[in-house]
Amino acid sequence: MNLSLRQKLIAATLSAVVLMAAALTILAANQLSSQTNAAISARANNISFAAVEGINNWVDIRKISPLHLTALLSNKTRFLICNKPE
């Protein structure tokens, strides 16, 4: 099967275009994958940091010193003694 010069040029050009398209598709897919993984990792880190800060604030708010605990208990005891049902 003899191909004319025109057919050979078209075949070579077409194969080069297909090869470049395949290479660019693979490179774009790899870049998209790595950027997606980086974005997911950054988002997870930010959410984790926010959750840790929220938990720390929640724990800090609920910390009671022994002095405050004694005062709370004495007030509660006084309240219970004063409001005894008869």
Phi and psi in radians as a Rosetta constraint file:
Dihedral C 1 N 2 CA 2 C 2 CIRCULARHARMONIC -1.623 0.35
Dihedral N 2 CA 2 C 2 N 3 CIRCULARHARMONIC 2.209 0.35
Dihedral C 2 N 3 CA 3 C 3 CIRCULARHARMONIC -1.730 0.35
Dihedral N 3 CA 3 C 3 N 4 CIRCULARHARMONIC 2.500 0.35
Dihedral C 3 N 4 CA 4 C 4 CIRCULARHARMONIC -1.301 0.35
Dihedral N 4 CA 4 C 4 N 5 CIRCULARHARMONIC 2.889 0.35
Dihedral C 4 N 5 CA 5 C 5 CIRCULARHARMONIC -1.039 0.35
Dihedral N 5 CA 5 C 5 N 6 CIRCULARHARMONIC -0.679 0.35
Dihedral C 5 N 6 CA 6 C 6 CIRCULARHARMONIC -1.097 0.35
Dihedral N 6 CA 6 C 6 N 7 CIRCULARHARMONIC -0.777 0.35
Dihedral C 6 N 7 CA 7 C 7 CIRCULARHARMONIC -1.141 0.35
Dihedral N 7 CA 7 C 7 N 8 CIRCULARHARMONIC -0.663 0.35
Dihedral C 7 N 8 CA 8 C 8 CIRCULARHARMONIC -1.134 0.35
Dihedral N 8 CA 8 C 8 N 9 CIRCULARHARMONIC -0.739 0.35
Dihedral C 8 N 9 CA 9 C 9 CIRCULARHARMONIC -1.129 0.35
Dihedral N 9 CA 9 C 9 N 10 CIRCULARHARMONIC -0.721 0.35
Dihedral C 9 N 10 CA 10 C 10 CIRCULARHARMONIC -1.125 0.35
Dihedral N 10 CA 10 C 10 N 11 CIRCULARHARMONIC -0.758 0.35
Dihedral C 10 N 11 CA 11 C 11 CIRCULARHARMONIC -1.112 0.35
Dihedral N 11 CA 11 C 11 N 12 CIRCULARHARMONIC -0.752 0.35
Dihedral C 11 N 12 CA 12 C 12 CIRCULARHARMONIC -1.143 0.35
Dihedral N 12 CA 12 C 12 N 13 CIRCULARHARMONIC -0.761 0.35
Dihedral C 12 N 13 CA 13 C 13 CIRCULARHARMONIC -1.137 0.35
Dihedral N 13 CA 13 C 13 N 14 CIRCULARHARMONIC -0.777 0.35
Dihedral C 13 N 14 CA 14 C 14 CIRCULARHARMONIC -1.104 0.35
Dihedral N 14 CA 14 C 14 N 15 CIRCULARHARMONIC -0.752 0.35
Dihedral C 14 N 15 CA 15 C 15 CIRCULARHARMONIC -1.139 0.35
Dihedral N 15 CA 15 C 15 N 16 CIRCULARHARMONIC -0.658 0.35
Dihedral C 15 N 16 CA 16 C 16 CIRCULARHARMONIC -1.140 0.35
Dihedral N 16 CA 16 C 16 N 17 CIRCULARHARMONIC -0.728 0.35
Dihedral C 16 N 17 CA 17 C 17 CIRCULARHARMONIC -1.122 0.35
Dihedral N 17 CA 17 C 17 N 18 CIRCULARHARMONIC -0.789 0.35
Dihedral C 17 N 18 CA 18 C 18 CIRCULARHARMONIC -1.116 0.35
Dihedral N 18 CA 18 C 18 N 19 CIRCULARHARMONIC -0.733 0.35
Dihedral C 18 N 19 CA 19 C 19 CIRCULARHARMONIC -1.106 0.35
Dihedral N 19 CA 19 C 19 N 20 CIRCULARHARMONIC -0.768 0.35
Dihedral C 19 N 20 CA 20 C 20 CIRCULARHARMONIC -1.159 0.35
Dihedral N 20 CA 20 C 20 N 21 CIRCULARHARMONIC -0.700 0.35
Dihedral C 20 N 21 CA 21 C 21 CIRCULARHARMONIC -1.098 0.35
Dihedral N 21 CA 21 C 21 N 22 CIRCULARHARMONIC -0.734 0.35
Dihedral C 21 N 22 CA 22 C 22 CIRCULARHARMONIC -1.126 0.35
Dihedral N 22 CA 22 C 22 N 23 CIRCULARHARMONIC -0.766 0.35
Dihedral C 22 N 23 CA 23 C 23 CIRCULARHARMONIC -1.106 0.35
Dihedral N 23 CA 23 C 23 N 24 CIRCULARHARMONIC -0.768 0.35
Dihedral C 23 N 24 CA 24 C 24 CIRCULARHARMONIC -1.156 0.35
Dihedral N 24 CA 24 C 24 N 25 CIRCULARHARMONIC -0.635 0.35
Dihedral C 24 N 25 CA 25 C 25 CIRCULARHARMONIC -1.124 0.35
Dihedral N 25 CA 25 C 25 N 26 CIRCULARHARMONIC -0.772 0.35
Dihedral C 25 N 26 CA 26 C 26 CIRCULARHARMONIC -1.124 0.35
Dihedral N 26 CA 26 C 26 N 27 CIRCULARHARMONIC -0.775 0.35
Dihedral C 26 N 27 CA 27 C 27 CIRCULARHARMONIC -1.111 0.35
Dihedral N 27 CA 27 C 27 N 28 CIRCULARHARMONIC -0.725 0.35
Dihedral C 27 N 28 CA 28 C 28 CIRCULARHARMONIC -1.145 0.35
Dihedral N 28 CA 28 C 28 N 29 CIRCULARHARMONIC -0.697 0.35
Dihedral C 28 N 29 CA 29 C 29 CIRCULARHARMONIC -1.125 0.35
Dihedral N 29 CA 29 C 29 N 30 CIRCULARHARMONIC -0.733 0.35
Dihedral C 29 N 30 CA 30 C 30 CIRCULARHARMONIC -1.135 0.35
Dihedral N 30 CA 30 C 30 N 31 CIRCULARHARMONIC -0.739 0.35
Dihedral C 30 N 31 CA 31 C 31 CIRCULARHARMONIC -1.144 0.35
Dihedral N 31 CA 31 C 31 N 32 CIRCULARHARMONIC -0.739 0.35
Dihedral C 31 N 32 CA 32 C 32 CIRCULARHARMONIC -1.089 0.35
Dihedral N 32 CA 32 C 32 N 33 CIRCULARHARMONIC -0.727 0.35
Dihedral C 32 N 33 CA 33 C 33 CIRCULARHARMONIC -1.099 0.35
Dihedral N 33 CA 33 C 33 N 34 CIRCULARHARMONIC -0.804 0.35
Dihedral C 33 N 34 CA 34 C 34 CIRCULARHARMONIC -1.183 0.35
Dihedral N 34 CA 34 C 34 N 35 CIRCULARHARMONIC -0.661 0.35
Dihedral C 34 N 35 CA 35 C 35 CIRCULARHARMONIC -1.187 0.35
Dihedral N 35 CA 35 C 35 N 36 CIRCULARHARMONIC -0.655 0.35
Dihedral C 35 N 36 CA 36 C 36 CIRCULARHARMONIC -1.137 0.35
Dihedral N 36 CA 36 C 36 N 37 CIRCULARHARMONIC -0.771 0.35
Dihedral C 36 N 37 CA 37 C 37 CIRCULARHARMONIC -1.090 0.35
Dihedral N 37 CA 37 C 37 N 38 CIRCULARHARMONIC -0.721 0.35
Dihedral C 37 N 38 CA 38 C 38 CIRCULARHARMONIC -1.142 0.35
Dihedral N 38 CA 38 C 38 N 39 CIRCULARHARMONIC -0.704 0.35
Dihedral C 38 N 39 CA 39 C 39 CIRCULARHARMONIC -1.168 0.35
Dihedral N 39 CA 39 C 39 N 40 CIRCULARHARMONIC -0.708 0.35
Dihedral C 39 N 40 CA 40 C 40 CIRCULARHARMONIC -1.127 0.35
Dihedral N 40 CA 40 C 40 N 41 CIRCULARHARMONIC -0.750 0.35
Dihedral C 40 N 41 CA 41 C 41 CIRCULARHARMONIC -1.095 0.35
Dihedral N 41 CA 41 C 41 N 42 CIRCULARHARMONIC -0.777 0.35
Dihedral C 41 N 42 CA 42 C 42 CIRCULARHARMONIC -1.110 0.35
Dihedral N 42 CA 42 C 42 N 43 CIRCULARHARMONIC -0.733 0.35
Dihedral C 42 N 43 CA 43 C 43 CIRCULARHARMONIC -1.112 0.35
Dihedral N 43 CA 43 C 43 N 44 CIRCULARHARMONIC -0.764 0.35
Dihedral C 43 N 44 CA 44 C 44 CIRCULARHARMONIC -1.100 0.35
Dihedral N 44 CA 44 C 44 N 45 CIRCULARHARMONIC -0.722 0.35
Dihedral C 44 N 45 CA 45 C 45 CIRCULARHARMONIC -1.113 0.35
Dihedral N 45 CA 45 C 45 N 46 CIRCULARHARMONIC -0.746 0.35
Dihedral C 45 N 46 CA 46 C 46 CIRCULARHARMONIC -1.133 0.35
Dihedral N 46 CA 46 C 46 N 47 CIRCULARHARMONIC -0.742 0.35
Dihedral C 46 N 47 CA 47 C 47 CIRCULARHARMONIC -1.156 0.35
Dihedral N 47 CA 47 C 47 N 48 CIRCULARHARMONIC -0.714 0.35
Dihedral C 47 N 48 CA 48 C 48 CIRCULARHARMONIC -1.109 0.35
Dihedral N 48 CA 48 C 48 N 49 CIRCULARHARMONIC -0.741 0.35
Dihedral C 48 N 49 CA 49 C 49 CIRCULARHARMONIC -1.091 0.35
Dihedral N 49 CA 49 C 49 N 50 CIRCULARHARMONIC -0.753 0.35
Dihedral C 49 N 50 CA 50 C 50 CIRCULARHARMONIC -1.122 0.35
Dihedral N 50 CA 50 C 50 N 51 CIRCULARHARMONIC -0.703 0.35
Dihedral C 50 N 51 CA 51 C 51 CIRCULARHARMONIC -1.133 0.35
Dihedral N 51 CA 51 C 51 N 52 CIRCULARHARMONIC -0.745 0.35
Dihedral C 51 N 52 CA 52 C 52 CIRCULARHARMONIC -1.105 0.35
Dihedral N 52 CA 52 C 52 N 53 CIRCULARHARMONIC -0.744 0.35
Dihedral C 52 N 53 CA 53 C 53 CIRCULARHARMONIC -1.092 0.35
Dihedral N 53 CA 53 C 53 N 54 CIRCULARHARMONIC -0.738 0.35
Dihedral C 53 N 54 CA 54 C 54 CIRCULARHARMONIC -1.107 0.35
Dihedral N 54 CA 54 C 54 N 55 CIRCULARHARMONIC -0.751 0.35
Dihedral C 54 N 55 CA 55 C 55 CIRCULARHARMONIC -1.142 0.35
Dihedral N 55 CA 55 C 55 N 56 CIRCULARHARMONIC -0.738 0.35
Dihedral C 55 N 56 CA 56 C 56 CIRCULARHARMONIC -1.059 0.35
Dihedral N 56 CA 56 C 56 N 57 CIRCULARHARMONIC -0.753 0.35
Dihedral C 56 N 57 CA 57 C 57 CIRCULARHARMONIC -1.122 0.35
Dihedral N 57 CA 57 C 57 N 58 CIRCULARHARMONIC -0.715 0.35
Dihedral C 57 N 58 CA 58 C 58 CIRCULARHARMONIC -1.085 0.35
Dihedral N 58 CA 58 C 58 N 59 CIRCULARHARMONIC -0.758 0.35
Dihedral C 58 N 59 CA 59 C 59 CIRCULARHARMONIC -1.183 0.35
Dihedral N 59 CA 59 C 59 N 60 CIRCULARHARMONIC -0.740 0.35
Dihedral C 59 N 60 CA 60 C 60 CIRCULARHARMONIC -1.081 0.35
Dihedral N 60 CA 60 C 60 N 61 CIRCULARHARMONIC -0.678 0.35
Dihedral C 60 N 61 CA 61 C 61 CIRCULARHARMONIC -1.126 0.35
Dihedral N 61 CA 61 C 61 N 62 CIRCULARHARMONIC -0.609 0.35
Dihedral C 61 N 62 CA 62 C 62 CIRCULARHARMONIC -1.598 0.35
Dihedral N 62 CA 62 C 62 N 63 CIRCULARHARMONIC 0.012 0.35
Dihedral C 62 N 63 CA 63 C 63 CIRCULARHARMONIC -1.255 0.35
Dihedral N 63 CA 63 C 63 N 64 CIRCULARHARMONIC 2.296 0.35
Dihedral C 63 N 64 CA 64 C 64 CIRCULARHARMONIC -2.162 0.35
Dihedral N 64 CA 64 C 64 N 65 CIRCULARHARMONIC 2.260 0.35
Dihedral C 64 N 65 CA 65 C 65 CIRCULARHARMONIC -1.307 0.35
Dihedral N 65 CA 65 C 65 N 66 CIRCULARHARMONIC 2.751 0.35
Dihedral C 65 N 66 CA 66 C 66 CIRCULARHARMONIC -1.009 0.35
Dihedral N 66 CA 66 C 66 N 67 CIRCULARHARMONIC -0.616 0.35
Dihedral C 66 N 67 CA 67 C 67 CIRCULARHARMONIC -1.111 0.35
Dihedral N 67 CA 67 C 67 N 68 CIRCULARHARMONIC -0.781 0.35
Dihedral C 67 N 68 CA 68 C 68 CIRCULARHARMONIC -1.139 0.35
Dihedral N 68 CA 68 C 68 N 69 CIRCULARHARMONIC -0.652 0.35
Dihedral C 68 N 69 CA 69 C 69 CIRCULARHARMONIC -1.118 0.35
Dihedral N 69 CA 69 C 69 N 70 CIRCULARHARMONIC -0.730 0.35
Dihedral C 69 N 70 CA 70 C 70 CIRCULARHARMONIC -1.095 0.35
Dihedral N 70 CA 70 C 70 N 71 CIRCULARHARMONIC -0.753 0.35
Dihedral C 70 N 71 CA 71 C 71 CIRCULARHARMONIC -1.131 0.35
Dihedral N 71 CA 71 C 71 N 72 CIRCULARHARMONIC -0.720 0.35
Dihedral C 71 N 72 CA 72 C 72 CIRCULARHARMONIC -1.119 0.35
Dihedral N 72 CA 72 C 72 N 73 CIRCULARHARMONIC -0.746 0.35
Dihedral C 72 N 73 CA 73 C 73 CIRCULARHARMONIC -1.168 0.35
Dihedral N 73 CA 73 C 73 N 74 CIRCULARHARMONIC -0.707 0.35
Dihedral C 73 N 74 CA 74 C 74 CIRCULARHARMONIC -1.173 0.35
Dihedral N 74 CA 74 C 74 N 75 CIRCULARHARMONIC -0.671 0.35
Dihedral C 74 N 75 CA 75 C 75 CIRCULARHARMONIC -1.137 0.35
Dihedral N 75 CA 75 C 75 N 76 CIRCULARHARMONIC -0.704 0.35
Dihedral C 75 N 76 CA 76 C 76 CIRCULARHARMONIC -1.169 0.35
Dihedral N 76 CA 76 C 76 N 77 CIRCULARHARMONIC -0.743 0.35
Dihedral C 76 N 77 CA 77 C 77 CIRCULARHARMONIC -1.102 0.35
Dihedral N 77 CA 77 C 77 N 78 CIRCULARHARMONIC -0.773 0.35
Dihedral C 77 N 78 CA 78 C 78 CIRCULARHARMONIC -1.078 0.35
Dihedral N 78 CA 78 C 78 N 79 CIRCULARHARMONIC -0.715 0.35
Dihedral C 78 N 79 CA 79 C 79 CIRCULARHARMONIC -1.102 0.35
Dihedral N 79 CA 79 C 79 N 80 CIRCULARHARMONIC -0.768 0.35
Dihedral C 79 N 80 CA 80 C 80 CIRCULARHARMONIC -1.154 0.35
Dihedral N 80 CA 80 C 80 N 81 CIRCULARHARMONIC -0.650 0.35
Dihedral C 80 N 81 CA 81 C 81 CIRCULARHARMONIC -1.203 0.35
Dihedral N 81 CA 81 C 81 N 82 CIRCULARHARMONIC -0.743 0.35
Dihedral C 81 N 82 CA 82 C 82 CIRCULARHARMONIC -1.209 0.35
Dihedral N 82 CA 82 C 82 N 83 CIRCULARHARMONIC -0.518 0.35
Dihedral C 82 N 83 CA 83 C 83 CIRCULARHARMONIC -1.899 0.35
Dihedral N 83 CA 83 C 83 N 84 CIRCULARHARMONIC 0.714 0.35
Dihedral C 83 N 84 CA 84 C 84 CIRCULARHARMONIC -1.194 0.35
Dihedral N 84 CA 84 C 84 N 85 CIRCULARHARMONIC 2.330 0.35
Dihedral C 84 N 85 CA 85 C 85 CIRCULARHARMONIC -1.220 0.35
Dihedral N 85 CA 85 C 85 N 86 CIRCULARHARMONIC 2.497 0.35
